[in-house]
């Protein structure tokens, strides 16, 4: 989420997709670990929703994690499928 929120606040896109990449990563290699990452994501999701921005979380295809994504307020998920 490296400086993503400043851009979201300025542009207010229709959707923001949160991906758990580090700064040095060229591409994604995993999804969010929920519920472990939930407390980090919750205020960002809440802010996006308050701005009228739909939120998608990049997730590993684990059905049990989808309940946590929904509970955090994510309206969409995008699945990491390489594995």
C-alpha positions as CSV (number, residue, x, y, z in Angstrom):
1,X,0.0,0.0,0.0
2,X,3.1,2.1,-0.5
3,X,1.7,5.7,-0.8
4,X,-1.4,4.4,-2.5
5,X,-3.8,6.3,-0.2
6,X,-2.5,9.7,-1.2
7,X,-3.3,8.9,-4.8
8,X,-6.7,7.4,-3.9
9,X,-7.6,10.6,-1.9
10,X,-6.6,12.8,-4.9
11,X,-8.1,10.8,-7.8
12,X,-10.9,8.9,-6.1
13,X,-10.9,6.0,-8.6
14,X,-13.9,3.7,-8.9
15,X,-11.9,0.9,-7.4
16,X,-8.7,0.4,-5.4
17,X,-7.1,-3.0,-5.3
18,X,-4.9,-3.6,-2.3
19,X,-2.0,-6.0,-3.0
20,X,0.5,-7.1,-0.3
21,X,3.6,-6.4,-2.4
22,X,6.9,-5.0,-1.0
23,X,8.5,-2.0,-2.6
24,X,11.1,-4.1,-4.3
25,X,8.7,-6.7,-5.8
26,X,8.1,-6.5,-9.6
27,X,4.9,-8.5,-9.4
28,X,2.6,-10.2,-6.9
29,X,3.4,-13.6,-5.6
30,X,0.8,-14.1,-2.8
31,X,-2.4,-12.6,-1.4
32,X,-3.2,-11.0,1.9
33,X,-3.1,-13.2,5.0
34,X,-6.4,-12.8,6.7
35,X,-7.3,-12.3,9.5
36,X,-3.6,-11.5,10.3
37,X,-3.4,-8.5,8.0
38,X,-6.9,-7.3,9.0
39,X,-6.0,-4.6,11.5
40,X,-3.6,-3.1,9.0
41,X,-6.2,-3.1,6.2
42,X,-9.3,-2.1,8.1
43,X,-8.7,1.7,8.4
44,X,-7.6,1.9,4.8
45,X,-10.7,0.0,3.6
46,X,-12.9,2.2,5.8
47,X,-11.4,5.4,4.3
48,X,-11.8,4.2,0.8
49,X,-15.4,3.3,1.3
50,X,-16.0,6.7,2.9
51,X,-14.5,8.3,-0.2
52,X,-16.9,6.3,-2.4
53,X,-14.1,4.0,-3.7
54,X,-14.8,0.3,-4.1
55,X,-12.2,-1.9,-2.5
56,X,-10.8,-5.2,-3.8
57,X,-8.3,-7.4,-2.0
58,X,-5.7,-9.5,-3.7
59,X,-6.2,-12.9,-2.1
60,X,-4.9,-16.5,-2.3
61,X,-7.8,-18.8,-3.4
62,X,-8.7,-20.0,0.1
63,X,-12.5,-20.0,0.7
64,X,-12.2,-19.5,4.4
65,X,-10.3,-16.2,3.9
66,X,-13.2,-14.7,1.9
67,X,-15.3,-14.4,5.0
68,X,-12.6,-12.3,6.6
69,X,-12.3,-10.1,3.5
70,X,-16.0,-9.4,3.5
71,X,-16.0,-8.7,7.3
72,X,-13.3,-6.1,6.7
73,X,-15.5,-4.4,4.1
74,X,-13.9,-5.5,0.9
75,X,-16.4,-5.5,-1.9
76,X,-14.4,-7.6,-4.3
77,X,-11.4,-10.0,-4.3
78,X,-8.9,-10.8,-7.0
79,X,-7.4,-14.2,-6.8
80,X,-3.7,-15.1,-7.0
81,X,-3.8,-18.3,-9.0
82,X,-0.2,-19.2,-9.9
83,X,0.1,-21.9,-7.3
